[in-house]
Amino acid sequence: MALRRCRTAALGATLMAVSAQALPAQSISLGAQAIGLYTHVDPAPGGGTRDEVNLVQPVAMLRADLLSRRLVAVAMANLEGLTIPGGELAPGDWGEGFVDRRHPHTYAHELVLSGNDLLGTLDGAGQVSVSAGKGFAPFGTDDPMSRPVIRYPVNHHFAQILERAILIVAVRQGPVAVEAGLFNGDEPERPGEWPRISGRFGDSWSSRVTLIPTAGLELQGSYAHVHSPEHRAGAGPDQAKWSASARFEGRLGTHPVYALAEWERSAEADFFVFHSALAEGAWEAGRQRLLWRVERTERPEETRGSDPFRSLRPHLDNTVLGRTRWTILTAGYALQVTRPGSPVRVEPQIEVSAGFVRSLDGPGFDPAAFYGRDRIWSINLGIRAGWGMMMHRMGRYGAMEPGGPSAGPHSHQHQ
């Protein structure tokens, strides 16, 4: 009887081990983040100073790795439509009808399903994936929300194509990866809006080539043709966009470092051409982090309505008064106050930015007259609070993240 019990127990243990090996690995990760932010700007549009307190970047994140990562789902809900319906005060920022304010993102910021390693062993160590849903087109650099500086750069709409209905094929072999994607050209006009699928999906496309010559170093070049982004019905001008960047994340001695340098060119209707160059970085020592950014970006000056922070919508080419060039220097300091490895993270951060603006197209728009002077100072005092999984690199789907969730530029700190 005792021998039978032993045999039964051994058989049970064997079956459990076999079942565990046969059952595809799966995991679900959750996280949340928000930033309480005080902003001071001098001068604001119309002259004088302006102060605001807001809750920005309130997001909830989910990542599900299923069938041994053959299927990966990423989702991010963004509640800025509730916390900053009028946008975030930021001189120079523009897009989706906001000027000198960063627009609130849509409630469904990212919702993407990826099928990975579709060829199995047929392509050896290579990776082929297909991703679909709502998210980022394969173009440009990471969403600024996953980068160390709180203040969004002026070039956000030149350097990323976000919140579109996407279909992306990615192929990665060794250090080289190629992505090609179809999406709808129209930008969101309000936080609750979904991409216009009927009549618009597939009217725009992009491709991106990424080279990873060594661990931590990433080089990318991309091109996008975007049909009528500013006019939802499709009657606006098209955009041709180029992007190139170099990104490094690793260590300098014993200190974690992050650095990004990028260049963009965006042409609208083959008439207005805008350039952008940006460099930023972060250096850590223990719980402390120093951060910086230098940006020089040309942006359109659009006809504004009764609200000096809003432009006319829908946007057409005859509402562009000209171009201005914004040069913005930012320096900051952050301190992690919670213990390393804690699932809860609290990080106060201060940033000071000096902006210089000038017109490139004559008297169509006079910055000094509109703002009161052509030098603009801004201060951000924020408390970044997070729980659970770290912010991921939005827009890197399928074969672009073969090792699992890609860490953001500050996600390695204090772990």
C-alpha positions as CSV (number, residue, x, y, z in Angstrom):
1,M,0.0,0.0,0.0
2,A,2.8,2.4,0.9
3,L,4.6,1.6,-2.3
4,R,1.4,2.2,-4.3
5,R,1.0,5.6,-2.6
6,C,4.6,6.5,-3.4
7,R,4.0,5.5,-7.1
8,T,0.8,7.5,-7.2
9,A,2.5,10.6,-5.7
10,A,5.4,10.2,-8.1
11,L,3.0,9.9,-11.0
12,G,1.1,13.0,-9.8
13,A,4.3,15.0,-9.5
14,T,5.4,13.9,-13.0
15,L,2.0,14.9,-14.5
16,M,2.2,18.3,-12.8
17,A,5.7,18.9,-14.1
18,V,4.7,17.9,-17.6
19,S,1.6,20.1,-17.5
20,A,3.6,23.0,-16.2
21,Q,6.1,22.6,-19.1
22,A,3.2,22.2,-21.6
23,L,1.2,25.2,-20.3
24,P,2.3,28.3,-22.3
25,A,3.9,30.9,-20.0
26,Q,1.8,34.0,-19.4
27,S,1.9,37.0,-17.2
28,I,0.0,40.2,-16.6
29,S,1.5,43.4,-15.3
30,L,-0.3,46.5,-14.1
31,G,0.8,50.0,-13.3
32,A,-0.2,53.6,-12.8
33,Q,1.4,57.0,-12.9
34,A,0.5,60.7,-12.5
35,I,2.3,64.0,-12.0
36,G,1.1,66.8,-9.8
37,L,2.5,69.9,-11.5
38,Y,2.9,73.6,-10.7
39,T,3.9,75.7,-13.7
40,H,5.0,79.4,-13.8
41,V,5.4,81.1,-17.2
42,D,6.8,84.6,-17.8
43,P,5.5,86.0,-20.1
44,A,2.3,84.2,-21.3
45,P,0.4,85.1,-24.5
46,G,-0.8,88.6,-24.2
47,G,1.9,89.6,-21.8
48,G,2.2,89.2,-18.0
49,T,2.9,86.0,-16.0
50,R,0.7,82.9,-15.6
51,D,0.6,80.2,-12.9
52,E,-1.3,76.9,-13.0
53,V,-1.5,73.8,-10.9
54,N,-2.6,70.6,-12.7
55,L,-2.6,66.8,-12.6
56,V,-0.9,65.7,-15.8
57,Q,-0.1,62.3,-17.3
58,P,-2.6,60.4,-15.1
59,V,-2.4,56.9,-16.8
60,A,-3.2,53.3,-16.0
61,M,-1.2,50.7,-17.8
62,L,-1.6,47.0,-18.5
63,R,0.6,44.5,-20.3
64,A,-0.3,40.8,-20.9
65,D,2.2,38.3,-22.2
66,L,0.3,35.2,-23.4
67,L,1.3,31.9,-25.0
68,S,5.0,32.3,-24.2
69,R,4.9,35.9,-25.5
70,R,3.5,34.7,-28.9
71,L,0.7,37.2,-28.1
72,V,1.4,40.5,-26.3
73,A,-1.3,43.0,-25.4
74,V,-0.5,46.6,-24.2
75,A,-3.1,49.1,-23.0
76,M,-2.8,52.6,-21.6
77,A,-5.7,54.7,-20.4
78,N,-5.0,58.4,-20.1
79,L,-7.4,60.7,-18.1
80,E,-6.0,64.0,-19.1
81,G,-9.4,64.8,-20.8
82,L,-10.7,65.1,-17.2
83,T,-7.7,66.6,-15.4
84,I,-6.5,69.1,-18.1
85,P,-9.3,69.6,-20.6
86,G,-7.8,73.0,-21.5
87,G,-4.3,71.5,-22.0
88,E,-1.0,71.9,-20.1
89,L,0.7,75.3,-20.0
90,A,3.9,75.1,-22.1
91,P,5.2,77.9,-24.2
92,G,6.0,76.8,-27.7
93,D,4.0,73.6,-27.6
94,W,1.3,73.2,-30.2
95,G,-0.9,70.6,-31.9
96,E,-4.5,69.4,-32.2
97,G,-5.8,73.0,-32.0
98,F,-3.7,74.0,-28.9
99,V,-1.0,76.7,-29.0
100,D,1.4,77.3,-26.2
101,R,-0.3,74.4,-24.4
102,R,0.3,70.7,-24.7
103,H,-3.1,69.1,-25.7
104,P,-4.7,66.4,-23.5
105,H,-4.3,62.9,-24.9
106,T,-7.2,60.6,-25.7
107,Y,-8.6,58.4,-23.0
108,A,-7.5,55.3,-25.0
109,H,-3.9,56.3,-25.5
110,E,-2.7,52.9,-26.5
111,L,-4.5,49.6,-27.1
112,V,-2.4,47.2,-29.2
113,L,-2.2,43.4,-29.7
114,S,0.9,41.9,-31.2
115,G,1.5,38.4,-32.7
116,N,5.2,37.6,-32.3
117,D,7.7,35.2,-33.9
118,L,5.2,34.3,-36.6
119,L,7.7,32.2,-38.6
120,G,8.9,30.2,-35.6
121,T,12.1,28.4,-36.4
122,L,11.9,29.1,-40.2
123,D,13.8,32.4,-39.8
124,G,16.3,31.1,-37.2
125,A,16.9,33.7,-34.6
126,G,14.9,36.3,-36.5
127,Q,11.6,37.8,-35.4
128,V,8.6,38.6,-37.5
129,S,5.5,40.2,-35.9
130,V,2.2,41.9,-36.8
131,S,0.6,44.5,-34.5
132,A,-2.8,46.1,-34.7
133,G,-4.9,48.4,-32.6
134,K,-4.7,52.0,-31.5
135,G,-1.3,53.4,-30.8
136,F,1.9,54.9,-32.4
137,A,2.8,54.6,-36.0
138,P,6.4,53.3,-36.7
139,F,8.0,56.7,-36.9
140,G,10.4,58.8,-34.9
141,T,11.3,58.6,-31.3
142,D,9.6,57.7,-28.0
143,D,6.6,59.5,-26.5
144,P,8.0,62.2,-24.2
145,M,5.8,60.8,-21.4
146,S,8.3,57.9,-21.1
147,R,11.3,60.3,-21.0
148,P,12.9,62.0,-18.0
149,V,11.9,65.7,-18.6
150,I,8.3,66.5,-17.6
151,R,8.0,69.4,-20.0
152,Y,6.9,68.2,-23.5
153,P,9.1,69.4,-26.3
154,V,7.8,71.7,-29.1
155,N,8.5,69.0,-31.7
156,H,6.0,66.4,-30.3
157,H,4.0,66.4,-33.5
158,F,7.1,66.3,-35.7
159,A,8.8,63.5,-33.8
160,Q,5.9,61.1,-33.1
161,I,2.7,60.1,-34.8
162,L,0.3,59.0,-32.1
163,E,-3.2,57.7,-31.3
164,R,-3.9,56.3,-34.7
165,A,-5.5,53.0,-35.8
166,I,-2.4,51.1,-36.8
167,L,-1.4,47.9,-38.6
168,I,2.4,47.2,-38.4
169,V,4.6,44.5,-39.7
170,A,8.0,44.3,-38.1
171,V,11.0,42.2,-39.0
172,R,14.1,41.9,-36.9
173,Q,17.3,40.0,-37.7
174,G,20.3,40.4,-35.5
175,P,21.0,44.1,-34.9
176,V,18.7,45.4,-37.7
177,A,14.9,45.9,-37.5
178,V,12.5,47.2,-40.2
179,E,8.9,48.3,-39.6
180,A,6.2,49.2,-42.0
181,G,2.8,50.5,-41.0
182,L,-0.6,51.7,-42.3
183,F,-2.7,54.1,-40.3
184,N,-5.4,56.9,-40.6
185,G,-4.0,60.4,-41.1
186,D,-6.5,62.3,-39.0
187,E,-5.5,63.5,-35.5
188,P,-7.9,63.4,-32.6
189,E,-9.9,66.6,-32.0
190,R,-11.0,65.8,-28.5
191,P,-10.0,63.2,-25.8
192,G,-13.0,60.9,-26.3
193,E,-12.5,60.6,-30.0
194,W,-11.5,57.4,-31.8
195,P,-9.6,57.2,-35.1
196,R,-11.7,57.6,-38.2
197,I,-11.6,54.1,-39.7
198,S,-14.1,54.5,-42.5
199,G,-12.6,56.3,-45.4
200,R,-9.4,57.2,-43.6
201,F,-7.6,54.0,-42.5
202,G,-4.7,53.2,-44.8
203,D,-4.6,56.7,-46.3
204,S,-1.2,57.2,-44.5
205,W,1.9,55.1,-44.1
206,S,5.3,55.1,-42.5
207,S,8.4,53.0,-42.3
208,R,11.3,52.9,-39.8
209,V,14.7,51.2,-39.8
210,T,16.4,50.7,-36.5
211,L,20.0,49.6,-36.0
212,I,21.3,48.3,-32.6
213,P,25.1,48.0,-33.1
214,T,25.8,47.3,-29.4
215,A,23.8,46.9,-26.2
216,G,22.3,50.2,-25.1
217,L,22.8,52.1,-28.4
218,E,20.0,52.5,-30.9
219,L,20.0,54.3,-34.2
220,Q,16.8,54.9,-36.2
221,G,15.7,56.6,-39.4
222,S,12.1,56.9,-40.5
223,Y,9.7,58.4,-43.1
224,A,6.0,59.0,-43.0
225,H,3.4,60.2,-45.5
226,V,0.4,61.6,-43.5
227,H,-2.8,62.5,-45.4
228,S,-4.7,65.6,-44.1
229,P,-3.8,65.2,-40.4
230,E,-5.4,68.5,-39.3
231,H,-8.7,68.1,-41.2
232,R,-10.7,65.0,-40.1
233,A,-12.7,64.7,-43.3
234,G,-9.5,64.6,-45.4
235,A,-9.7,68.0,-47.2
236,G,-6.5,69.4,-45.6
237,P,-2.9,69.3,-46.9
238,D,-0.6,66.2,-46.6
239,Q,2.6,66.0,-44.6
240,A,5.9,64.4,-45.6
241,K,8.0,63.7,-42.5
242,W,11.5,62.5,-41.9
243,S,13.2,61.5,-38.6
244,A,16.6,60.4,-37.5
245,S,17.9,59.7,-34.0
246,A,20.5,58.2,-31.8
247,R,19.6,56.9,-28.3
248,F,21.8,55.5,-25.6
249,E,20.8,54.0,-22.3
250,G,23.5,52.4,-20.1
251,R,26.2,53.3,-17.6
252,L,29.0,55.7,-17.4
253,G,31.2,54.2,-14.8
254,T,28.9,53.3,-12.0
255,H,26.2,55.9,-12.9
256,P,23.2,55.1,-15.1
257,V,22.9,57.5,-18.0
258,Y,20.4,58.2,-20.8
259,A,20.9,60.3,-23.9
260,L,18.9,61.1,-27.0
261,A,19.7,63.2,-30.1
262,E,17.1,63.6,-32.8
263,W,16.5,65.5,-36.0
264,E,13.2,65.9,-37.9
265,R,12.0,67.6,-41.1
266,S,8.3,68.0,-41.8
267,A,6.9,69.5,-45.0
268,E,3.2,70.5,-45.3
269,A,1.6,70.8,-48.8
270,D,5.2,71.0,-50.2
271,F,5.1,74.7,-49.1
272,F,5.7,75.0,-45.4
273,V,8.8,73.2,-44.2
274,F,9.7,72.8,-40.5
275,H,12.9,71.5,-39.0
276,S,13.7,70.3,-35.5
277,A,16.8,69.3,-33.6
278,L,16.8,68.1,-30.0
279,A,19.2,66.6,-27.5
280,E,18.5,65.5,-24.0
281,G,19.9,63.4,-21.3
282,A,19.9,62.3,-17.7
283,W,22.7,61.2,-15.2
284,E,22.0,59.4,-11.9
285,A,23.8,59.2,-8.7
286,G,22.0,57.0,-6.1
287,R,18.5,58.4,-5.7
288,Q,19.3,61.7,-7.4
289,R,19.0,62.5,-11.1
290,L,20.2,65.5,-13.2
291,L,18.5,66.1,-16.5
292,W,18.7,68.5,-19.4
293,R,17.3,69.2,-22.8
294,V,18.3,71.5,-25.7
295,E,15.7,72.0,-28.5
296,R,15.5,74.1,-31.6
297,T,12.2,73.7,-33.5
298,E,10.3,75.6,-36.1
299,R,6.5,75.5,-35.7
300,P,3.5,76.9,-37.6
301,E,1.9,80.1,-36.3
302,E,-1.8,79.5,-36.9
303,T,-4.7,81.9,-36.7
304,R,-6.0,82.0,-33.1
305,G,-9.6,82.4,-32.0
306,S,-10.8,84.4,-29.0
307,D,-8.8,82.1,-26.8
308,P,-5.1,83.0,-27.3
309,F,-4.2,79.3,-26.5
310,R,-6.4,77.8,-29.3
311,S,-6.1,77.9,-33.1
312,L,-9.0,77.6,-35.6
313,R,-10.2,74.0,-36.3
314,P,-10.3,72.4,-38.7
315,H,-6.9,73.6,-39.7
316,L,-6.3,74.5,-43.4
317,D,-3.2,75.8,-45.1
318,N,-4.5,79.3,-45.4
319,T,-4.8,79.6,-41.6
320,V,-1.0,79.4,-41.2
321,L,0.4,82.9,-40.7
322,G,4.1,81.9,-40.9
323,R,6.7,80.0,-39.0
324,T,8.5,80.8,-35.8
325,R,11.7,79.2,-34.4
326,W,11.8,78.2,-30.8
327,T,15.1,77.5,-29.0
328,I,14.5,76.1,-25.5
329,L,17.1,75.2,-22.9
330,T,15.9,73.1,-19.9
331,A,17.7,71.9,-16.8
332,G,16.3,69.9,-14.0
333,Y,16.8,67.8,-10.9
334,A,14.8,64.9,-9.5
335,L,15.0,62.9,-6.2
336,Q,13.5,59.5,-5.6
337,V,12.2,59.6,-2.0
338,T,10.7,56.1,-1.8
339,R,13.0,53.1,-1.0
340,P,14.7,51.3,-3.9
341,G,12.6,48.3,-5.2
342,S,9.3,49.6,-3.7
343,P,6.3,49.1,-6.0
344,V,5.3,52.6,-5.0
345,R,7.5,55.4,-6.4
346,V,7.4,59.1,-5.4
347,E,9.8,61.5,-7.1
348,P,9.8,65.4,-6.7
349,Q,11.3,67.1,-9.7
350,I,12.1,70.7,-10.7
351,E,12.8,72.1,-14.1
352,V,13.7,75.5,-15.4
353,S,13.4,76.4,-19.1
354,A,14.6,79.5,-21.0
355,G,12.9,79.9,-24.4
356,F,13.8,82.2,-27.3
357,V,11.4,82.8,-30.2
358,R,11.8,84.6,-33.5
359,S,9.7,84.9,-36.7
360,L,11.1,83.3,-39.9
361,D,8.5,84.7,-42.3
362,G,8.5,88.5,-41.8
363,P,5.6,90.5,-40.3
364,G,2.9,87.7,-40.4
365,F,3.5,87.0,-36.7
366,D,5.5,89.2,-34.3
367,P,6.5,87.2,-31.2
368,A,7.7,90.2,-29.3
369,A,4.4,92.0,-29.8
370,F,2.3,88.9,-29.0
371,Y,4.1,87.8,-25.9
372,G,5.5,91.1,-24.7
373,R,9.1,90.0,-25.4
374,D,10.9,87.2,-27.3
375,R,12.5,85.5,-24.3
376,I,10.2,83.3,-22.2
377,W,11.0,81.7,-18.9
378,S,9.1,78.7,-17.4
379,I,9.4,76.7,-14.2
380,N,7.9,73.3,-13.5
381,L,7.6,71.9,-10.0
382,G,6.3,68.4,-10.1
383,I,5.8,65.3,-8.0
384,R,5.8,62.1,-10.1
385,A,4.0,59.3,-8.4
386,G,3.9,55.7,-9.7
387,W,2.9,52.2,-8.8
388,G,3.6,48.8,-10.3
389,M,5.1,48.4,-13.8
390,M,7.2,51.2,-15.2
391,M,6.3,53.4,-18.2
392,H,7.2,51.5,-21.3
393,R,8.5,52.8,-24.6
394,M,5.3,53.5,-26.5
395,G,5.4,52.6,-30.2
396,R,7.8,49.7,-29.9
397,Y,5.6,46.7,-30.7
398,G,6.2,43.1,-31.5
399,A,9.6,42.3,-32.8
400,M,10.9,45.7,-31.6
401,E,10.8,44.4,-28.0
402,P,11.9,40.8,-28.2
403,G,13.2,40.6,-24.7
404,G,10.0,41.6,-23.0
405,P,8.7,45.0,-21.9
406,S,11.2,47.7,-22.9
407,A,12.2,49.9,-20.0
408,G,11.7,53.7,-20.1
409,P,14.8,55.9,-19.8
410,H,14.4,56.3,-16.0
411,S,12.9,52.9,-15.3
412,H,16.2,51.3,-14.3
413,Q,16.8,53.7,-11.5
414,H,16.4,52.8,-7.8
415,Q,15.5,49.2,-8.5
